[in-house]
Each structure stands twice: as C-alpha cells, then as structure tokens.
Amino acid sequence: MESHYEILVIGGGTGGIMTAAKLLKENKSLKVGIIEPSDTHYYQAAWTLVGAGTYDYGNTGRPMSSVIPKRATWIQDKATGFKPAQNTVQTASSGDITYDYLIVAPGLVYDWSLVPGLGEAMDKGVVCSNYTDPEHTWNVLRNFKGGTALFTLPPTPIKCGGAPQKIMYLSESHFRKAGVRDKTTVVFATPGTTIFGIPEIKKTLLEVVDKKDINLRFGYKLEKVDGPNQIAWYSFMDHEDEYNHKDVRTEKDGNLTGIHFDMMHTAPPSSAPRVIQDSPLANEAKWLDIDKYTLQHNRYPNVFGLGDVAGIPAAKTGAAIRKQVPVVIQNILAMKSGDGLGSKTYNGYSSCPIVTDYGKMVLAEFDYDNNFIPDPKLKMMLIGDSSKEHWRLWMLKKYGLPYLYWNKMLKGKDV
Ligand SMILES: Cc1cc2nc3c(=O)[nH]c(=O)nc-3n(C[C@H](O)[C@H](O)[C@H](O)COP(=O)(O)OP(=O)(O)OC[C@H]3O[C@@H](n4cnc5c(N)ncnc54)[C@H](O)[C@@H]3O)c2cc1C
C-alpha cells in the first residue's frame, strides 16, 4: 500500500465519498486515498422512514467497495492520530500515511457517557432511536398500547436536528391508525427554545402540532435515563416553557424532574470522534477547527474538513455537505495550482426534510442567518411553497433523494 497521497480523505461517509468522487471528476489524475474502516456505507436520511415502517432498512446500506470512486485507493483502516505539522496521519494497522492535502470527514460519534443510563437503556424494550436502530423503533411503535409517548433529544449538537420531531409526527399518525391515539399523550421535550428556527417553517409546524395535539416542552435538558423504571430525568434551562400543556406522570428528585414514559425515542448525545478531540485539529469545543466560510483549517492551511465533524454553526446534514463539497474542492484545486483559495464560500446552507405525516413533508432550506432559501428547482416540481406540507415533497424524500444520493451525489455529479 502506498504511504503518500496528494489528497488523503478521512472517512468514507457522505462527506468523504462525495468529495473524493467530485475531485476525481474534476481531475482524473489526482492520487486520492480514503481511510475508512467500515464495510458498509449507509444512507442515514432514510432511517426516519425505516423507523416509521415505510422503508426497508436493507435498502439504506450498500457495500463500501461499491461507493469508493474507482480511481481512489481505499485504505480499509482507522485513523488513530494526526500530526498535521508533519502532514501525517497515523493508522491502526497501515502505519503512517502522508499527504499534500488532508480532508477530514469522520462524522460524529455517540457519547453515552453524557447522559447516564441512556446507553444501557438504548434499543431495548420501549427505548428507541432512529439514529442507532430504526428497525427497533418500528417494533416499539407497533407494540405501543398507549400511555406517554416521549420524543426527546440531548443538549449536544446532533445529526439532522429535525429528525427527532419527524419520527414523532409519523408515530402520532401510526397511533391513530393503530387505534391507540385516544389512550396516548404525545410529548416533545427539547433543550431548544422553539420547534424550528425559521419563521416560515415554525408557522407550519405549529399548525401540525395543533392538529396532532402534541405537548411541546422547551428548555428541557436530558440529564439521565432510568431504563428499568421508564423515567427520563431533566433539569430546566432558563427558557423553560410549554405549549399545549398535557398532564403526564412526573416526579421530582432535587432539581431534576422525571417524566414517566411508555415509549421513548431520542437522538443520542454526540461528539466528534475521540481521535479528533485529542488531536491538534480540534477547537476548544473539541470539534474540527475550520473556518465556517472556506472550510479550511484555522491553523493548518492544507487541511480542510466538512460534514458532521465540522466545528461550524451549520446543521449536521447530508444536505449541508452537498453545498460544502464544491467549496472544499475549489479551494484545494486552487491551492494546488498556486492560486491561493478559490472564490466559492459556504453560506451555511442546510436543508431539513421535515416529514409531517405519511405522504406529507415540509422542506426547510436555510443559511447561517436562518433565512428561508428554497431551491428554485422546486418550482419545476410544481411545489410553489415548500414551507407548506406537500405530497410531492414526500415523494422527493421517499424516492427522489435516495435515487439522487446513490446515483448522482456519491458519483460526484451535480444535482
Ligand atoms: C436518523 C437520521 C436522519 C437523518 N436525516 C437526514 C436528512 O433527512 N437529510 C440530511 O441531509 N441528512 C440527514 N441525516 C444526517 C446525515 O446522514 C449526516 O449528516 C451525514 O451522513 C454526515 O456525513 P459525514 O460524512 O460527516 O459522516 P458519516 O456519513 O457518518 O461518515 C463518517 C465516516 O467516517 C468513518 N470514520 C469514523 N472514524 C474514522 C476514523 N478514525 N478513521 C477513518 N474513518 C473513520 C465512519 O466509518 C464513517 O463511514 C440524518 C442522520 C440520521 C442518523
């Protein structure tokens, strides 16, 4: 195996593969290496639909070998250390690998230690997460006989901030179909201050919440979980607030309030991988220290990063990555030809396809300033206002986006 690459990519997930594929489309002769330990690449965005019983989990993964670009070298290994001053990455079993340019995209990891009890309870009994085992979520929903259905999220950054509420809307519909809705209280407990930060989207989602009679609780910081007794313990943040109050069984322990649940769905507490946190590449908050516009490392100019590991105030989504990739590529290619950085910058674009029911979706597209910036191409799909629920958007989520992901984005083609 070669030990030097012009461009070395860490991670063969959404960010790593999309960037490597597009780089090689721009310049076939580049020597690109991808360090990635896993055998399977997942399209995680479809896990929301798997958890709601409307998508086959088997169709969300493909062999890693099938998505690694033909002209790239797959180093099936794990990066174990970074020495950016020496342009070197250490690996578990392939020795040291050096590079001219490094692209860091190892995603994020779930850190159960941040919410005691959650790791032990997760994916067992009535505790589930589309992030870890969406098939278990669907089993939990199917077996639910009524009571308190709690949907929550931790106070850390998470992948796709909208995912914890998407599954709630779908679950509520499923409970209706299953005849248990009358016996059910649906509660959304979030550390956030609002259901969504974009005014146009918030308006629609509050209508959905009203229609579905959901109790929203803001400023709820998930502190620990008691799996055996089915209690989620919270402390209250300063902005604690409620919308559409419902009585549920609670109890107190000092300054903590426990909510008894009969099922719970949560996103996992998340952090950058340990190898990033412990490296010179991390910022103070222990995420990858890159510039939010150029995606260049703030201290090592030949290092770039993108995706979930990035320490920038953008949403952690595949959609964000789609707009980050061209910036990283243009910058690296310009630097390689001695022109400094390219002219493209990343404006914080992300999109969140918020499924609000079986057959309905709202598409939140926004930038760093929380401006609502719908893609003009939606008009060609006869979607006049993507801040409103639309069947065509659901079709985009269920069929269009998976197709584009596997056949265009991962192949480095423009979408
Ligand atoms: C339930 C759920 C719903 C979602 N919904 C949406 C959605 O609707 N729309 C959307 O756009 N996004 C959605 N996302 C988010 C999206 O999937 C992620 O933002 C995206 O996959 C992040 O890409 P990434 O390349 O940063 O990380 P990943 O795709 O997670 O890939 C990281 C890769 O790095 C590898 N790696 C880790 N450590 C190392 C190491 N030390 N050395 C080498 N390789 C390493 C891993 O094996 C992995 O293959 C969702 C995610 C989840 C879980």
The ligand as an SDF file (V2000), in Angstrom:
LIG
                    3D

 53 58  0  0  0  0  0  0  0  0999 V2000
  -31.8120    9.3010   11.7210 C   0  0  0  0  0  0  0  0  0  0  0  0
  -31.0770   10.2430   10.8180 C   0  0  0  0  0  0  0  0  0  0  0  0
  -31.7960   11.0310    9.9240 C   0  0  0  0  0  0  0  0  0  0  0  0
  -31.1330   11.9200    9.0930 C   0  0  0  0  0  0  0  0  0  0  0  0
  -31.8660   12.6430    8.1990 N   0  0  0  0  0  0  0  0  0  0  0  0
  -31.2270   13.4340    7.2990 C   0  0  0  0  0  0  0  0  0  0  0  0
  -31.9570   14.1080    6.2860 C   0  0  0  0  0  0  0  0  0  0  0  0
  -33.1740   13.9570    6.1850 O   0  0  0  0  0  0  0  0  0  0  0  0
  -31.2790   14.9100    5.4270 N   0  0  0  0  0  0  0  0  0  0  0  0
  -29.9180   15.0610    5.5010 C   0  0  0  0  0  0  0  0  0  0  0  0
  -29.3480   15.7680    4.6780 O   0  0  0  0  0  0  0  0  0  0  0  0
  -29.1950   14.4490    6.4630 N   0  0  0  0  0  0  0  0  0  0  0  0
  -29.8190   13.6300    7.3560 C   0  0  0  0  0  0  0  0  0  0  0  0
  -29.0930   12.9590    8.3080 N   0  0  0  0  0  0  0  0  0  0  0  0
  -27.6820   13.3450    8.5380 C   0  0  0  0  0  0  0  0  0  0  0  0
  -26.6770   12.7570    7.5590 C   0  0  0  0  0  0  0  0  0  0  0  0
  -26.8380   11.3760    7.4450 O   0  0  0  0  0  0  0  0  0  0  0  0
  -25.2790   13.0970    8.0790 C   0  0  0  0  0  0  0  0  0  0  0  0
  -25.1960   14.4960    8.2970 O   0  0  0  0  0  0  0  0  0  0  0  0
  -24.1950   12.6900    7.0930 C   0  0  0  0  0  0  0  0  0  0  0  0
  -24.2120   11.3120    6.8580 O   0  0  0  0  0  0  0  0  0  0  0  0
  -22.8220   13.0970    7.6400 C   0  0  0  0  0  0  0  0  0  0  0  0
  -21.8130   12.7270    6.7530 O   0  0  0  0  0  0  0  0  0  0  0  0
  -20.2990   12.6000    7.2660 P   0  0  0  0  0  0  0  0  0  0  0  0
  -19.5230   12.2030    6.0680 O   0  0  0  0  0  0  0  0  0  0  0  0
  -19.9160   13.7830    8.0330 O   0  0  0  0  0  0  0  0  0  0  0  0
  -20.3830   11.4000    8.3080 O   0  0  0  0  0  0  0  0  0  0  0  0
  -20.8340    9.8950    8.0510 P   0  0  0  0  0  0  0  0  0  0  0  0
  -21.6850    9.7860    6.8400 O   0  0  0  0  0  0  0  0  0  0  0  0
  -21.4070    9.4220    9.3380 O   0  0  0  0  0  0  0  0  0  0  0  0
  -19.4860    9.1400    7.7340 O   0  0  0  0  0  0  0  0  0  0  0  0
  -18.3550    9.1440    8.5560 C   0  0  0  0  0  0  0  0  0  0  0  0
  -17.4530    8.0200    8.1080 C   0  0  0  0  0  0  0  0  0  0  0  0
  -16.1830    8.1660    8.7490 O   0  0  0  0  0  0  0  0  0  0  0  0
  -15.7330    6.9010    9.1560 C   0  0  0  0  0  0  0  0  0  0  0  0
  -14.8030    7.0710   10.2770 N   0  0  0  0  0  0  0  0  0  0  0  0
  -15.0980    7.3450   11.5690 C   0  0  0  0  0  0  0  0  0  0  0  0
  -13.9710    7.4080   12.3040 N   0  0  0  0  0  0  0  0  0  0  0  0
  -12.9500    7.1970   11.4470 C   0  0  0  0  0  0  0  0  0  0  0  0
  -11.5320    7.1290   11.6150 C   0  0  0  0  0  0  0  0  0  0  0  0
  -10.9600    7.2890   12.8110 N   0  0  0  0  0  0  0  0  0  0  0  0
  -10.7750    6.8680   10.5150 N   0  0  0  0  0  0  0  0  0  0  0  0
  -11.3440    6.7050    9.2970 C   0  0  0  0  0  0  0  0  0  0  0  0
  -12.6800    6.7380    9.1100 N   0  0  0  0  0  0  0  0  0  0  0  0
  -13.4600    6.9860   10.1540 C   0  0  0  0  0  0  0  0  0  0  0  0
  -17.0000    6.1550    9.5440 C   0  0  0  0  0  0  0  0  0  0  0  0
  -16.8120    4.7510    9.4920 O   0  0  0  0  0  0  0  0  0  0  0  0
  -17.9960    6.6670    8.5150 C   0  0  0  0  0  0  0  0  0  0  0  0
  -18.0800    5.8170    7.3770 O   0  0  0  0  0  0  0  0  0  0  0  0
  -29.7220   12.0300    9.1470 C   0  0  0  0  0  0  0  0  0  0  0  0
  -28.9880   11.2280   10.0290 C   0  0  0  0  0  0  0  0  0  0  0  0
  -29.6560   10.3360   10.8510 C   0  0  0  0  0  0  0  0  0  0  0  0
  -28.8580    9.4430   11.7620 C   0  0  0  0  0  0  0  0  0  0  0  0
  1  2  1  0
  2  3  1  0
  2 52  2  0
  3  4  2  0
  4  5  1  0
  4 50  1  0
  5  6  2  0
  6  7  1  0
  6 13  1  0
  7  8  2  0
  7  9  1  0
  9 10  1  0
 10 11  2  0
 10 12  1  0
 12 13  2  0
 13 14  1  0
 14 15  1  0
 14 50  1  0
 15 16  1  0
 16 17  1  0
 16 18  1  0
 18 19  1  0
 18 20  1  0
 20 21  1  0
 20 22  1  0
 22 23  1  0
 23 24  1  0
 24 25  2  0
 24 26  1  0
 24 27  1  0
 27 28  1  0
 28 29  2  0
 28 30  1  0
 28 31  1  0
 31 32  1  0
 32 33  1  0
 33 34  1  0
 33 48  1  0
 34 35  1  0
 35 36  1  0
 35 46  1  0
 36 37  1  0
 36 45  1  0
 37 38  2  0
 38 39  1  0
 39 40  1  0
 39 45  2  0
 40 41  1  0
 40 42  2  0
 42 43  1  0
 43 44  2  0
 44 45  1  0
 46 47  1  0
 46 48  1  0
 48 49  1  0
 50 51  2  0
 51 52  1  0
 52 53  1  0
M  END
$$$$
